Amino acid sequence: MTRKVLLVDDDAAVREALAQTLELADLDPIAVGSFIEAKDHISDRFGGVILSDIRMPGRDGFHLLQYTQEVDSELPVVLLTGEGDIPMAVAAMRKGAFGFLEKPCAPADLLAVIERAMRTREMVLENRRLKAQLETGDPAARMLYGQSALSEGLRDRVRAAARAGTDVLVTGAPGSGIYKVAEVVHLCSPSAKGPFVKRAAPGLGRPEMEEMVAAAQGGTLFLDDIGGLQPDAQMALIDALERGGFRLIAGSTQDLSNAVEEGRLQADLYYRIEVMVVRIPSLSERPEDIPVMFRQYVAQAAEQSGLDTPEVTPEVVSRLMARDWPGNARALMSEAMRFVLGHGETENGGGELGLAEQLAQVERSLLITALRRTDGRASAAAQSLKLPRKTFYDKLARYGIKPEEFR
């Protein structure tokens, strides 16, 4: 969300001073001198908050507040009152203002209220976006979180796999959510109303395989860790696939081509599922998705626990971004549950993130973004960041980033 502040004040000097304060706080002020100028910016899609003086010629701040509530009752309006004008402040809150401040106000007080309003607005817009996805009936949009280009690419690939009707191989790092992606492929497919039978492949014998194939008729059979399937179960599965009547989705965290070369996986089975591969990007490839996914997992955990959803503050996000997530979505989900229960490492009581950690977090994100944009070509990525190649490689080693993971 853009961090816009619609600033409304008829006093040009005050307006300019407030705008400068907002800009220094990395906010994007839209400064106007009247309600007439302001109303064109007010909509239910406005990505920010409103800061307005109450006493203005013509239509005052109360009129602006009423108009805003008619357009979007969840768009925060902060009103500025004269010094000591308590009745005006009380009236503002009764009429639905998010907050009020006395003029002149200290920058710290102003920014504290604006930041609270901004976080409220961000949550409102995010909830609306998720609700819109639910109403689309698109399982990929509803169940696969993230706003990065890689996440959108994953959703597109899942939809394509669902339409193709072929058998599917879902791959990803441990904890990346292979089962969930397999389920979404099924739900996006024409056989979504059919059964979705799921089992871990290791340990399955021919009798169990035949039983599961029968149960999956008209739907989908999902076998996780397909590389661990016993030889007799593999033959039973290949025979069943020849007969048809169901769709196979296989999951693996390993390179199955090695299993084929070593004779642990039948080539016939591998080439059937290798036709359509859905690869899940790890969190290290799309760190910008971490806050989005964490907020969603927190909301789910709070609902499951019957607890109020705690606020995910910028400090919490900073701590999340400073950590590596080798366990991927599963680890992030576990942290979200601990956060809801008050036991997470991201709790506010865990100490502020130091400057060095914040700078390291930003540097790591820049390196990853450069590699992603250049498809893992380290020389091109170093050039885009205007870094000597040796310096670039030293930084990659420091953060454990491998260019080949982005190719």
N, C-alpha and C positions, 0 to 999 in steps of 0.2 A: 504494500500500500504506500502511495506517496504521502509524505508527511506535510500536507498542506494546512495552512491556517488562514481562513478567511478573516481578515482584519478590517473592522468597520469602525471608523472614527472620523468625525467631521473636522477635527483639529489636525491640520496638516503636520504641524511640528510633533504632536503626540504620536500621530500615525507613523511618521518616519522613525521616531525613536523606538517605538514598539517593534516595527518591522526589522530594525537593525538588531535588536535583542533576539528576535526569533531566528534571524539568519545566522547569527553567531552560534546558535544552538542546533544548527543543521536542520532547521525547519524551513518550509517553503511558504513565506507569507504572500497572500494576495491582498494587497492594501487598496481599499476603496473608501470613499468619503460619505456614502449614504446608503440607505436601504435600497433605493432604486438601482444603484450600481451592484449591490450585493446579491440581489435576488436571482440574477442570471447565473450565478455560481452555485446556488443552493439546489441540490437534488439528492435523491436517495442513493446515488452512486458517488457522492462527494467523498473523496479519500482523505478526510481530515476532520478538523473541528472549526468552530466559529468563535472568534473573540470580538465582542462588540461593546462600544460605549452605550450606556442607557440614554443619556440626555443628548439628543441630536435634533436639529431643526426638522420639521416635517414628521415623518414616520420614525419613531424612536426605537430604542433597543427592545422594548417590550413588544412592539409590532413585529420586529424582526424575529423575535423568539416565537411568537404565535405562528407566524408564517412558516418558520422552520419546522415546528412541530406538526403542522398540517402536511408538509411535504415528507418529512421523515422524523418521527417522534424519537428515534434513536440517534439522531445527529446531535452531538454535544454542543451546547452554546454556553460560553463563559461570558458573563456580563461585567462591565467595569462601572463602578458607582463612585460618587463623590466621597471625599473623606468624611467619615462620621455619619454617613447617610444610611443608618441602620434600617429604618423602615423600608427604604428602597431595596436594600439587600434582601430583607425578609420577603418582600413581594416578589423579587426575582426568583428566589428558590421555590416559593409556592407555585409560581407559574411554570416551573419545570426547567429552570436553568441548571446546567450541570454544576456551575459554581459561580462565585462572584469575587471580585477583587476591588479594593479601594484604590483610587488614584490619588497621588502617584504610588505605584507599587514597585517593590524591589524586584529586580530581574529573577532572583532565585525563587521568590514566591510565585511570580507569573509562570515561570517554566515548570515548576512543580505541578501546578494545576493543569497546564496545557498537556504535560506528559501523561498525567492520569487520564485526561479526556481522550488523548490520542490512543492510549492502550485500550480504553473502552471501545472506541470506534473500530480499532483493528479487530477486536474480538467480534463485534457485531457483523462487520463485513465478511469475516472468515466464516462465521456461522451461517450467514446467508448464502455464501458460495457453496458450502457443504450441503445445505438444504436444497439448493438448486440442483446439485449433482444427484441427490437422492431422488428428486422429482423427475429427472430425465430418464430414469429407468436404465441407465448405463452402468452396469456393474464395474467396469474398468474405472470410470470416473468416481464411482461411489466408494470403491474398496482399495484402490491403489493410490496412496497419498504422495504428495510432492508436486512442486510447481516448476521444477527445473526442466530444461529441454530434454534431459535424459529420462526424467519421469514421464514426460509427455510421449517420448519415443517408446518407452516401455508399454504405456497404455495403447498406443497405436499398434505395436507389435502383437499385443495380446488380442486386440480386436481382429487383426489380420489372421492370426492363428485360429481364432474361433470360426471365422468365415471360411477358411481353407478346407476344413473338414478332414485334414490329414491327421496322422498321429503326431504328437508334439513332444519335444524334449525341452524341459525348463531347467536352466542352469543358473548357478549363482554361488556366491561365497556362503559359508555356514552362517545361519541366522538371517539370511537375506529375504526369506519368506517364500520359498519355493512352493510349499503347499498352498499358500494363499493365492499365488499367481495361477497355479493349476486350477484352483476352484473358480477363479474369475474367467479363465479360458472356457471352462465348462458353462458358466452362467451366461457368457456372451454368445454361446453357440446355439444353433437351432435345437439341440437336444437338451437345453437347459432344464426342461421339466422332467427329463429322465433321471435315473439314479446316478449318483456320484459316489462310487465305491473307492475307498482309499485304504492303502496298506503300505507298510514299509516292506521293501522287496527282500532284504536279507532274511533267511530262515524259511522262506516260503517253499513248499514242495509242490509236486504236480497236483495232488488232490486239492490243496488249498487254492492253487491257481485256477483250476477248473471250476471250483465253487465260486470264486470271485468273478470269473468271466460270466458265469450264468447270472449272477446278481447284477452285473453291469449292462446287461442287454438293453438296448435302447437308450443307453446313456454313456457314461465315461468311467474308465478304470484308471485310477491314479496310483502309480507305483513309485514311491520315493526310494532314492538310493538304488536305482536300477542296476548299477554296476555290481551290486552284491547279490543279485538273483542267482540261485542255484541252477546248474546246467539242465536238470530235468524240468524245472519250472520254466526255464527259458524256452525249451522245446515245446512245452505245453502252451505257452503264450504265443509263440510263432504260429502254431497250428490254429489256435483260436483266432488270431488276427487274419489268417487266410480265410477262415469261415465268415468273419465279419460279424456285424450286429452290435458292435460297441466301438468306442474310441479309446485309444491308449494315450495317456499323458504320463511321461516318465520324468522323474526328477533326479538331478545329480549335482553334487558339489565338486565332482572330479572330472578330469579329462577322459572321456570314455574311449577315445581313440587308442589310448594306451591299453585299456582293458581288452580291446579287440585284438591288438597286436600280441598281447600276452595270452590270448586264448580264453580269457575269463568271461568275455561277452561275445555272443554269437554275432557275426558280421551281419547276417540277415536282419536281426533285431535292431542293431545299431543303425543300419542304413534306412530302416523304416522310420525311426524317430528322428533321425538327423535331418530329414527333409525340412522340418519346421522347428527351428530352435528359437526359444525365447530366453534371452539372457537378462538377468536382473542386475542392474548396476549396484555396486556397493556404495555405502554412505561416504567412503573416502573419495569417490568420484563425483558426488553431488552433495557437498557439505551444505549448500544453500537450502537443501530440503530438510535438514535436521530440525530447525525450529518449527516448521510446518508439521512435520510428522510427530514431533514430541507433543505439541499442543493437542493434536488429535488423539494421541495415545493417553494423554492426561485426562481428556474429556471422557474417554471410554473407561479408564480405570476408576474415575470418580463415580461414574454411573454404576459400574459393577459393584463398587464398594458401598454405595449409598451415601457418599460423602459429597460435600460441596467441592466444586472445581477450584483448586487454588490458582492464583494469578501466576502466570509465567512472565516474570519481569525481565527487562533487558539484562540484568545481572545473571539471571538463571541461563538465559540464552548464551551469554558470553562464556559461562562455564561449560555449557554443552559443546560449544564450538571449539573450545580449547582442548577437548578430549579426543582421543582416537576411539573409534567404534569398531574394533575387529569383529565383534559379535553382531554388527549391523542392526537391522530392524528389531530383532529379538532382544538385543541388549538395550536398545533405546526404549522398547516397550517395558522392559523390566524396570528401568530407571524411572519411567513415568509412573509406574505403580508405586515404587518406593517414594517418589516425590509426593504423590497424593496421600500416602500414609505417613508422611513426615520423616522418612528415613533416608531420603536420597542424598547423593553427594552434591546435587545441585541446589540443595536447600540454601536459603539466604544466609543462614547462620554459618555456612561453610567458609566464610571469609571472602573478601573482595578479590577479584582477579587483578593481579599486578600489571603494571605497564608492560613489562617484558613478555608476559603471557599473552596479553592482548595483541601486541605487535607480532608475536610469533603466529598467532591465530590468523591475523590478516595476511601475513606473508605466505603461509601455507595455502590459504584459499586462492591467492593470486597465482601461485605456482600451478595449482591444480587447474584453475580456469584457463591459463595459458596453454597447458598441455591438452586440455579438452578441445580448445579452439583449433589447435594445430594437429589434431588426430594423433597425439603422442609423439610428434616429431620434435625431439628435444632441441635441436639446433634452431628451428623456427620459433619455438616457444621462448628460448633464451633471447633471440633477436627481438621478439615482440616486447619483452620486458627490458630491453636494452641492457642486458647483463652479459659479461664475458662467459663463454661456455664453461670454463672451469668453475667459476663462481656459481653458475646455475646448477651444475652437477653436484657441487658441494652442498648446496641448499637442498637438493632432492634427497641426497643421502642423509642429511640431518633430519629430515621429516619422514624418511622411509617411503618416499614416493617413487614409483617405478613408471617410466614413460610407456613401457609396453602395455601397461594396463589400460591405456587410453587409446589404443590403436584398434 
